[in-house]
Amino acid sequence: MQKPSGGPRSGVRAMTQAMTREIGSTGVEVYPIGWGPMPLSLGGRPSERDAMAVFRAALDAGVDFWDTADSYCIDDKEPGHGERLIATALKTLGVAGRIRVATKGGMTRPGGSWVRDGRPAHLRKVCEQSLRNLGVEQIFLYQFHWPDPAVPYAESIGALADLQREGKVRHLGISNASPAQLAEALRIVRVESVQNRCSPLDQEDFHNGLVQRCAEARIAYIPYSPMGGGAGKRQMSGNPVLKSLAGDYGVSPYRIVLAWLLGKSPNILPIPGASKAASLTDSAAAARLSLKPGDAAKIDALGR
Ligand SMILES: NC(=O)c1ccc[n+]([C@@H]2O[C@H](COP(=O)([O-])OP(=O)(O)OC[C@H]3O[C@@H](n4cnc5c(N)ncnc54)[C@H](OP(=O)(O)O)[C@@H]3O)[C@@H](O)[C@H]2O)c1
C-alpha cells in the first residue's frame, strides 16, 4: 500500500508495504517482488554456473515466486530451457517446496522468432512437456501466453480448463490480455492472474480499468518487463523523473519503479527480470520502500 497522507491520528493504517502478497485468491502468499529468470535463457545468457548464483540471490532475498515459459530458450532446438534450468536450480539448492513456479504455453520459437500457437492440441502437448521439464506432477500456475488471432480465445482457454480438470495444473492465468479477454476467460474458468506488460512508460492497464477489475475480482496483476525489457532498461534508468526520485530516496531508479508498482494496488506482483545477482537483490529491496503519494503521482504522470 502507498503510504497514506494522514498520520496515525487520522485513523489510516498501514505505513509500510506488507511483506507478502496473495497470488489472486489461491491462498498462497509470496514475497511482493517476484522474478522472471527469462534473461537466463535467451541470447547473451550467462553460463549455467553463473546462473546458479542468481538463483541463490533470489533465495537469499526471499524472492519465492518465479515466472517462466516453455518458450524461454534461444530457439526451437531447445524449448523448455528456462523450465529445465529452474528444475536444476531447485534440485541443486534443495528448495523445491519453498518456491512457487509459474509457467506459460502458447508461444513457439522457430528459428529464434516468437510465434503464437493457441490451438488446444498444442497447449495440451506443451503443458505435458512443461510438467516433464519442471519435474512436477502438477504445475502451480499455468498461463496462456498470448492470444492467437487464428484461434478463438474461448477455445484456447477451454483447453486450459481441461488441463486443470485433469489435475495437470492447479491454477490458471492469462497473459497479454485485454479487459474483454479477461471477461471472456472468466466466463469459462477461474483466472488467478493476469500477466501484462506494464511500466511507468506503459500504463495502459491502469487507464483501461484492467488492474482495478483484477483487484475487485481478487486476481493477481503481474506486471512484466517493469523496466521496459532488456532494451528498455536504459530508457527507464535514464528517465529524469525516475533519476531524480532515485536521488531523493538514495536508491536505484529500478527500485523506485517497483515501489511505485507495489503502491498502485495490493494485488500487484511485479516480476522484474534479472540475469545478475545484484539486479535481483536490488529489486527485492523494493518491497521495503514506500513512495510518498506526491512522488508516486510524478510517475503516474509519465504515462499520460
Ligand atoms: N508474458 C509475456 O509475454 C512476457 C514478456 C516478456 C517478459 N515476461 C516476463 O517478465 C520478466 C521480466 O521482464 P524482462 O526480463 O523483459 O524485463 P525487465 O524486468 O524490464 O528487466 C530488464 C533488465 O533490467 C535489468 N534490471 C532489472 N531490475 C534491475 C535492478 N534492480 N538493477 C539493475 N538492473 C535491473 C536486468 O538486467 P540484468 O539482466 O543485467 O540483471 C533485466 O534483465 C521476464 O523475465 C519474464 O518472466 C513475460
The ligand as a Tripos MOL2 file, in Angstrom:
@<TRIPOS>MOLECULE
LIG
   48    52     1     0     0
SMALL
NO_CHARGES

@<TRIPOS>ATOM
      1 N1          4.1150  -12.7080  -20.6020 N.am      1 LIG1
      2 C1          4.9260  -12.2140  -21.5100 C.2       1 LIG1
      3 O1          4.6030  -12.1410  -22.7060 O.2       1 LIG1
      4 C2          6.2850  -11.7420  -21.0690 C.ar      1 LIG1
      5 C3          7.0830  -10.9850  -21.9660 C.ar      1 LIG1
      6 C4          8.3310  -10.5410  -21.5090 C.ar      1 LIG1
      7 C5          8.7510  -10.8320  -20.2220 C.ar      1 LIG1
      8 N2          7.9490  -11.5910  -19.3860 N.ar      1 LIG1
      9 C6          8.3680  -11.9340  -18.0190 C.3       1 LIG1
     10 O2          8.7190  -10.7590  -17.3140 O.3       1 LIG1
     11 C7         10.0350  -10.8940  -16.7840 C.3       1 LIG1
     12 C8         10.7180   -9.5540  -16.7210 C.3       1 LIG1
     13 O3         10.7310   -8.9400  -17.9690 O.3       1 LIG1
     14 P1         12.0970   -8.5980  -18.7450 P.3       1 LIG1
     15 O4         13.1390   -9.5490  -18.3030 O.co2     1 LIG1
     16 O5         11.7320   -8.4860  -20.1740 O.co2     1 LIG1
     17 O6         12.4430   -7.1230  -18.3740 O.3       1 LIG1
     18 P2         12.6220   -6.1530  -17.1120 P.3       1 LIG1
     19 O7         12.0150   -6.6920  -15.8740 O.co2     1 LIG1
     20 O8         12.1080   -4.8710  -17.6300 O.co2     1 LIG1
     21 O9         14.1890   -6.1580  -16.8860 O.3       1 LIG1
     22 C9         15.1070   -5.9480  -17.9040 C.3       1 LIG1
     23 C10        16.5050   -5.9310  -17.3730 C.3       1 LIG1
     24 O10        16.6220   -4.8680  -16.4640 O.3       1 LIG1
     25 C11        17.6510   -5.1440  -15.5440 C.3       1 LIG1
     26 N3         17.1940   -4.8900  -14.1700 N.ar      1 LIG1
     27 C12        16.0190   -5.2560  -13.5990 C.ar      1 LIG1
     28 N4         15.9920   -4.8670  -12.3220 N.ar      1 LIG1
     29 C13        17.1760   -4.2530  -12.0700 C.ar      1 LIG1
     30 C14        17.7590   -3.6470  -10.9190 C.ar      1 LIG1
     31 N5         17.1000   -3.6000   -9.7520 N.pl3     1 LIG1
     32 N6         19.0090   -3.1150  -11.0380 N.ar      1 LIG1
     33 C15        19.6830   -3.1640  -12.2110 C.ar      1 LIG1
     34 N7         19.1790   -3.7310  -13.3350 N.ar      1 LIG1
     35 C16        17.9480   -4.2690  -13.2580 C.ar      1 LIG1
     36 C17        18.0230   -6.6120  -15.6490 C.3       1 LIG1
     37 O11        19.3310   -6.6550  -16.1700 O.3       1 LIG1
     38 P3         20.3880   -7.8500  -15.9210 P.3       1 LIG1
     39 O12        19.9010   -8.9280  -16.8370 O.co2     1 LIG1
     40 O13        21.6580   -7.2060  -16.3270 O.co2     1 LIG1
     41 O14        20.3470   -8.2910  -14.4870 O.co2     1 LIG1
     42 C18        16.9370   -7.1600  -16.5820 C.3       1 LIG1
     43 O15        17.4140   -8.1620  -17.4300 O.3       1 LIG1
     44 C19        10.6950  -11.8960  -17.7180 C.3       1 LIG1
     45 O16        11.8430  -12.4490  -17.1470 O.3       1 LIG1
     46 C20         9.5540  -12.8560  -17.9510 C.3       1 LIG1
     47 O17         9.4270  -13.7430  -16.8640 O.3       1 LIG1
     48 C21         6.7350  -12.0240  -19.8070 C.ar      1 LIG1
@<TRIPOS>BOND
     1     1     2 1
     2     2     3 2
     3     2     4 1
     4     4     5 ar
     5     4    48 ar
     6     5     6 ar
     7     6     7 ar
     8     7     8 ar
     9     8     9 1
    10     8    48 ar
    11     9    10 1
    12     9    46 1
    13    10    11 1
    14    11    12 1
    15    11    44 1
    16    12    13 1
    17    13    14 1
    18    14    15 2
    19    14    16 1
    20    14    17 1
    21    17    18 1
    22    18    19 2
    23    18    20 1
    24    18    21 1
    25    21    22 1
    26    22    23 1
    27    23    24 1
    28    23    42 1
    29    24    25 1
    30    25    26 1
    31    25    36 1
    32    26    27 ar
    33    26    35 ar
    34    27    28 ar
    35    28    29 ar
    36    29    30 ar
    37    29    35 ar
    38    30    31 1
    39    30    32 ar
    40    32    33 ar
    41    33    34 ar
    42    34    35 ar
    43    36    37 1
    44    36    42 1
    45    37    38 1
    46    38    39 2
    47    38    40 1
    48    38    41 1
    49    42    43 1
    50    44    45 1
    51    44    46 1
    52    46    47 1
@<TRIPOS>SUBSTRUCTURE
     1 LIG1         1 GROUP 0 **** ****
